[in-house]
Amino acid sequence: KLRELVRKGWPVENLHLACCTVETGEYHAVLVAEAPDGNAYMLDNRQEGPVNVINLFMLSYKPDIIQAVGGQPEWREWKVSEIHSSR
């Protein structure tokens, strides 16, 4: 998903790998894309399409860590409100 979005012109800095715990208790990786509309969307192979990150808790996903800057090796605690309001 990340490579495809970069190929389509998305800046890699706006694409963050992230980890969370899902409703089954399993640890799971997703991609968070900061969109030009100011929202952030989670792309996850467990979902049919993009999910606005403010809806993570409705899916029983518990955020853990996220890349501080997309494409970089630094990670930080994933606070959904920070990504959603980053623009």
C-alpha positions as CSV (number, residue, x, y, z in Angstrom):
1,K,0.0,0.0,0.0
2,L,2.8,2.4,0.9
3,R,4.7,1.8,-2.4
4,E,1.5,2.2,-4.4
5,L,0.6,5.5,-2.8
6,V,4.2,6.8,-3.3
7,R,4.0,5.7,-7.0
8,K,0.8,7.7,-7.2
9,G,2.5,10.9,-5.9
10,W,1.8,10.8,-2.1
11,P,4.7,12.3,-0.2
12,V,6.4,9.5,1.8
13,E,6.5,11.9,4.8
14,N,2.7,11.6,5.0
15,L,2.7,7.8,5.1
16,H,3.3,6.3,8.5
17,L,3.7,2.7,9.4
18,A,1.9,2.1,12.7
19,C,1.3,-0.7,15.1
20,C,-1.8,-1.4,17.2
21,T,-3.6,-4.2,19.1
22,V,-6.8,-5.3,17.3
23,E,-10.0,-6.7,18.8
24,T,-8.6,-10.2,18.9
25,G,-5.7,-9.1,21.1
26,E,-3.2,-9.6,18.3
27,Y,-0.5,-7.1,17.5
28,H,-1.0,-5.7,14.0
29,A,0.7,-3.3,11.6
30,V,-1.2,-0.7,9.5
31,L,-0.4,2.2,7.2
32,V,-1.6,5.7,8.2
33,A,-1.9,8.2,5.4
34,E,-2.2,11.9,6.1
35,A,-4.5,13.2,3.4
36,P,-4.6,16.7,1.8
37,D,-8.1,17.2,3.4
38,G,-6.4,17.3,6.8
39,N,-7.7,13.9,7.9
40,A,-5.6,10.8,8.5
41,Y,-6.8,7.4,7.2
42,M,-5.7,3.9,8.2
43,L,-5.2,1.4,5.4
44,D,-5.4,-2.1,6.7
45,N,-5.8,-5.4,5.0
46,R,-8.4,-6.3,7.6
47,Q,-10.8,-3.6,6.4
48,E,-12.5,-3.1,3.1
49,G,-11.3,0.4,2.5
50,P,-9.6,3.4,4.3
51,V,-10.8,4.1,7.8
52,N,-10.6,7.6,9.3
53,V,-8.2,7.2,12.3
54,I,-10.8,8.8,14.6
55,N,-12.8,5.6,14.1
56,L,-10.1,3.2,15.4
57,F,-11.7,2.8,18.8
58,M,-15.0,1.9,17.2
59,L,-13.1,-1.0,15.6
60,S,-11.6,-1.9,19.0
61,Y,-8.1,-1.1,17.7
62,K,-5.7,0.2,20.4
63,P,-2.9,2.4,18.9
64,D,0.6,1.7,20.2
65,I,3.5,3.2,18.1
66,I,3.8,5.1,14.8
67,Q,6.6,6.4,12.7
68,A,7.4,9.9,13.8
69,V,7.9,10.9,10.1
70,G,6.9,8.6,7.3
71,G,9.8,6.9,5.7
72,Q,12.1,7.4,8.7
73,P,13.2,4.9,11.3
74,E,12.2,6.9,14.4
75,W,9.0,5.7,16.2
76,R,6.9,7.4,18.9
77,E,3.7,6.7,20.9
78,W,0.7,6.7,18.6
79,K,-1.8,9.3,19.8
80,V,-4.7,9.3,17.4
81,S,-5.6,12.9,18.1
82,E,-2.1,14.1,17.2
83,I,-2.2,12.5,13.7
84,H,-5.8,13.6,13.1
85,S,-5.1,17.2,14.0
86,S,-1.6,17.4,12.4
87,R,-2.8,19.8,9.7
